[in-house]
C-alpha cells in the first residue's frame, strides 16, 4: 500500500490531495477538480502488519 501526496499542476489552483492506493498505477486515473492534472510530490510505501491475537 502506498500513501501518495499530490498537488494540482495549475499554479492558480491550491488543491492538495493525499491518496492511499494499492498500486501506483491507480494515481494516473486521478485529475484535479479544476480540470488540470495532478503532480506527485511524495510517495511512501507501507506494508500491512497483522497482529496475532
Beta strands, then each sheet from edge to edge (+ up, - down):
strand 1: 2-8
strand 2: 16-21
strand 3: 38-45
sheet 1: 2+ 1- 3+
end
